[in-house]
Amino acid sequence: MVVLKHISVAAVTAAALLLTTASPAGATAIGDVQQAMAKVAATPGAVGVIGGAYLDGRPAGRGSAGSRLLNGEGGLIPAEARFRIGSQTKTMAATTLLKLVEEGRIGLADKLAAVLPEVAVDGLVERAEEITVRQLIQHTSGVPDWYSRAGSTEPAFDVFDFTTHHRPLDIVKMTRGLPRTGAPGEKFTYSNTGYTLIGMIVEKVTGRSLARELDRRLFQPLGMSQTYLAAKPPEGIKGPHGHGYYPDSTGAPRDVDRFNASWGYGAGGVISTTRDISAFYRAFYQGRLLPSALQEVLTGGPQGLARQGSGQCGDDLRIFGGTAPGYSAVTLTSTDGRRQLAVAATRSTADDGEVITAMIKAAEAVLCPA
């Protein structure tokens, strides 16, 4: 996908969770980005990696290592190239929905069945009359995840089907009959389906496509001119970029550059650059996108999209991330919005744990130099 999973808490499993780390408050030192990217590229399973650090919106270092294609071919990936940000899309989709809450066009306590009655028909989404908008945002709805089946980390869809268009409602229908993960509001259980539903809600409330709403409410105002939501297959990444690979039935890595964009949608469809995604997190944490109470809906809750952690750097950095067949991406941002480091890697392995671990270590080395 365009990543629909989040990076795992242990960074060594495919569990869909968010990681965090930290850094000393007010720190402005930036380490060697190129050196850090070279270490990631040397990790088994990594094909190519790019990174960009930013301080107060200005470039503070770039790096590119590995190669654009498998087996060292194709030269370096341009450091300013676009990449799939995967589940970092969720923060953008939720921010867009919360802007509608701010405008009074929908409420956090509104029920899914009332907002999207089509998903309540014949019990398509069980207990839709109880599930709230807030629960969808905070992954406490109990709606089963369409990305993978219970007990499995492998995608539930055909990774190599690059052409079939899947409507969001069709993707939701994939979960019919799957067991719920809990009662509405009971516990945090990561669900891509919840964010497919969030994309549908944005479209229902505004009468415009999710791609258009993201563009008009976030990308254009923030100057994210290289960012867009890929929506129709077989839509690849525009411009020079790295190619991701995924093992086929024989175990041989197969190019998934033409990943089926219709899977991503509100759960993981955005394509961006290190500059643009850093601009988003800078604006988010500087309070330029949402009032504090609505921002807390995302960053707080049982297990928000941004969690405070502890580590070698202190306590003011957050890591957002996502991973999908062939692709991984993480972005670190300080909670004052001053510092960001975005890293994107292409892979040749199904297991993303080792590459993700290397990306996080590299990020810490850059934003927390000795």
MOMOSUL-V904309 format. One record per run of one state. SS is the DSSP state (@ for helix, = for strand, . for the rest). FROM is the first residue (numbers start at 1). LEN is the number of residues. If there is no record, write none. Layout:
SS/FROM/LEN
SS/FROM/LEN
//
This chain:
./1/4
=/5/1
./6/14
=/20/1
./21/12
@/33/9
./42/4
=/46/10
./56/2
=/58/9
./67/3
@/70/3
./73/10
=/83/2
./85/3
@/88/15
./103/8
=/111/1
@/112/4
./116/1
@/117/3
./120/1
@/121/3
./124/8
=/132/1
@/133/5
./138/30
@/168/6
./174/18
@/192/15
./207/3
@/210/10
./220/8
=/228/2
./230/15
=/245/3
./248/5
=/253/3
./256/5
@/261/3
./264/1
@/265/4
./269/1
=/270/3
./273/1
@/274/12
./286/6
@/292/8
./300/11
=/311/1
./312/2
=/314/1
./315/2
=/317/8
./325/2
=/327/8
./335/4
=/339/9
./348/5
@/353/15
./368/3
//
